[in-house]
Amino acid sequence: QVQLVESGGGLVQPGGSLRLSCAGSGIIFSNKEMTWHRQAPGKEREFVARITSARSTYYADSVKGRFTVSRDNAKNTMYLQMNSLKPEDTAVYYCYAPGGFWGQGTQVTVSS
């Protein structure tokens, strides 16, 4: 049974940082392209970042230069380092693995 579990969300002030984790079980990360998505209240889920099996990375324009996606295949875990956070980054953040597997999400709130 595939399970993805996100963690690391929380409340942070504008300009602050958070590091999200996505830990997988029942699935091998190393040969898969993994992605982060987010969904703000009243909005559709949107792409945030992607990391390929070769560790190439891609970002939404809205987070480019502020967010960094990485992976530790030995730990079957993907990360999202989020710096210079803005109120508009407030959302539930989800990780996704090919095959239709989503985590339960972790809430990120950026507010003073």
N, C-alpha and C positions, 0 to 999 in steps of 0.2 A: 504494500500500500504506500503510495507516494504521499509525502507530507512536506509542506513548506511552512516554516514558522519564522515570521518577521519579529524583530525586537529592536529596541533602541529609540523608539519614539518618545515624545514628551513635549513639555512646554518650554519654549526658549524665547529670549528677547530678540528683537530684530538685530541683525549683525552677528548673532551667535552661531554656534555649530552643533551638529548632531551627527552621530554615526549609526546608521541602520545596518542590521544584519539580517540575512535570510539563510536559515539553516535547513538543509534538506535531508530527508531520510527516504529510503525506498527508491532512490534515484541517484544516478551518478552524474555529478555536475560536469566533470572534466571534459566530456565530449559534446557539451550542449551550449548553445547560445542562451544566455539568461538575460532577463530584462526587469527593470523597475518601472512601475506605473504609479500614478496617484489619482485620487478622486477627491475633489473639493466639494463642499456642500452645494447641491443644486447644479452641479456640472457633471459632464461625462468623464469617465476614466480616460486619462491621457498618458502617453508614453513619456518617460523621463530619461532613461538611460539603458544602454545595452552593452553587454560584453560578450564577445565571441569566444569560442574554444581556444582561439589563438591569442586571446586577450586584447584584440582590437576593441576600441570603445567608441560609442556614439552617444550623443546627447541631444535633448530637445534644446532649441535655441534659448528658451527661457531659463535654463539652468547651466548652460555652457560657461565654463570658466569658474563656476562656483561649486559644482558637484563633481565628485570623482567616484566612478564605479570600479570595483576590483573584486577579485575572487581568490579563495584559498581552496584549491581542489582537494588537498589533503584533509581539510576539515569539511569538505562539501558545503562550503559557505560562501555567499556573495555579500559584498558590503556596498554601502552608499555613504560616502563622506560628504556631508552637506555643510558648506561654509557660507558666510555672508547671507544668512537666511533672511527672507523678507516675509512680510505678512501674507503675501500672495502664494507663498509656498505651503501655507496651511492646507492640509489634506490628509486623507488616509493613504498611506504608501503600501503598495503591494509588490511582491515579487512574483515572477511568472517563469515557468519552465515549459519547454515544448511538450505538446501532448495535451494541453489544456489545463495545466496544473497551476493553481493560484494559492498563495498563502491567505491567511485570514486578515492581514493588514495590521499596520501599526499607525497610531494617530500622531501626527506632527502638528503642533500649534505654535505659530510664531506671533507673539503679541507682547506688548509692553504693559 
